[in-house]
Amino acid sequence: MLPKRSRRTVSKSIGPTCPFAGSCEVSKTQRRHCPACRLQKCLDAGMRKDTSSSSVHPSPALAHPGPCAASGHTLRRHQHFHGTASHQVY
């Protein structure tokens, strides 16, 4: 008998199979019921199976730089939220 981890790896390499011969409705409410039909719908829409998810979804900081990054200046967190006067010692 194989350990649990090995069985999971083997079953994932085969891929999901539909128990209803690929005739499932894939909608927002039903999409979690059959991963095989959901994957097939994504592949039919143009998704490539060999693309890694990190190359498809870049990190949010690099994808959409904020206004400070575009203008070249930075704000310190304490100055931005509290102002400089709140940190002075009298």
C-alpha positions, 0 to 999 in steps of 0.5 A: 500500500502506498503512503497517502502523499504518493497516492495523491501525487499519482492521482493528480498526475492522471488528472481529474475525471468526470463521473458524468461523461463530461456533461456537467454544467459549469456555472458560478454556482456549480463550478465546485462540483466537477473539477474535470469539467471546470478544467476542460472549460478553461482549456476550451477557453484558451488556458494553457495547461503547461503555463505556471501560475507565477508567470500568469499572475505577477506579484501585485507590487510589480503589476500596478505600481502606485502613484508614489512609485511612478513619481519617484518619491517615497513617504515614510509611514509615520509622516504619512499617517501621523505627521512629523509633529506627533513624534517630537519630544518636548 
